[in-house]
Amino acid sequence: MTGADWRHEAEELRRLAPRHVLFLCVANSARSQMAEGIARSLAPARVTVSSAGSQPSRVNPLAVRALAEIGLDIAGHRSKSVEAIPPDTVDAVVTLCAEEVCPAFLGKAHRVHWGLPDPAGAGGPEEDRLQAFRDVRDELRRRLAVVFGR
């Protein structure tokens, strides 16, 4: 996705001022969990932020570590199914899948797609894998700062 594409979508989300933002990916273990944690730290108190996946698993420990490095604690998060989210409560959905098929969301929410690589798929030594999580974390921070004007 080019810089202009995501920026336009982020600015559109900001204009919409959603009351509930949902981040989706397949396992709800890395990208969507990090997006939820970062968005909660940036969003106004009136905004509900959640995440879910089509095949929930567990929160990846490297996602927890990557956010802890910037002072955010998602250790208490759990992986959730998209079916657990009442569609009529969601105003905006951000899908984060890149290599895989993103979960469908049946509500009438405004949809944005930010295809980011799944850091859980990174190989190599732990430090290299952690760097993949940091890269996605930093990109999410950059985009969500535009959404929430921070």
URLINUR-V670471 format. One record per backbone hydrogen bond with DSSP energy under -0.5 kcal/mol. CO is the residue of the C=O (numbers start at 1). NH is the residue of the N-H. E is the energy in kcal/mol with one decimal. If there is no record, write none. Layout:
# URLINUR-V670471
co;nh;e
CO;NH;E
CO;NH;E
This chain:
# URLINUR-V670471
co;nh;e
2;6;-1.8
3;7;-2.0
4;8;-2.5
5;9;-2.1
6;10;-2.9
7;11;-2.6
8;12;-2.2
9;13;-2.4
10;14;-2.2
11;15;-2.3
12;16;-2.1
13;17;-1.4
13;18;-0.6
19;48;-3.6
20;91;-2.0
20;92;-1.9
21;50;-2.4
22;94;-2.9
23;52;-2.1
24;96;-2.5
25;54;-0.7
26;55;-3.2
27;57;-1.9
29;60;-2.6
30;34;-2.9
31;35;-2.7
32;36;-2.2
33;37;-2.3
34;38;-2.7
35;39;-2.9
36;40;-2.4
37;41;-1.2
38;42;-1.1
39;42;-0.6
39;43;-3.2
44;47;-2.1
48;21;-2.7
50;23;-2.4
52;25;-1.5
53;56;-0.5
53;82;-2.2
60;63;-1.0
60;64;-1.7
61;65;-2.3
62;66;-2.6
63;67;-1.9
64;68;-2.1
65;69;-1.8
67;70;-1.3
67;72;-2.6
68;71;-1.7
72;74;-0.7
74;77;-1.9
80;53;-2.1
81;84;-1.9
82;85;-1.4
84;86;-0.6
86;89;-2.0
87;90;-1.3
91;110;-2.7
92;22;-2.8
93;95;-0.6
93;112;-2.5
94;24;-2.6
95;114;-3.1
96;116;-1.9
100;102;-0.5
110;93;-3.0
112;95;-2.6
112;114;-0.5
113;115;-0.6
114;116;-0.9
117;119;-0.8
118;121;-1.7
119;122;-1.6
125;128;-0.6
125;129;-2.2
126;130;-3.1
127;131;-1.9
128;132;-1.5
129;133;-1.5
130;134;-2.4
131;135;-2.5
132;136;-1.8
133;137;-2.8
134;138;-2.9
135;139;-1.9
136;140;-2.7
137;141;-2.5
138;142;-2.1
139;143;-2.2
140;144;-3.1
141;145;-1.9
142;146;-0.9
143;146;-0.5
143;147;-1.8
144;148;-2.5
145;150;-2.3
146;149;-0.6
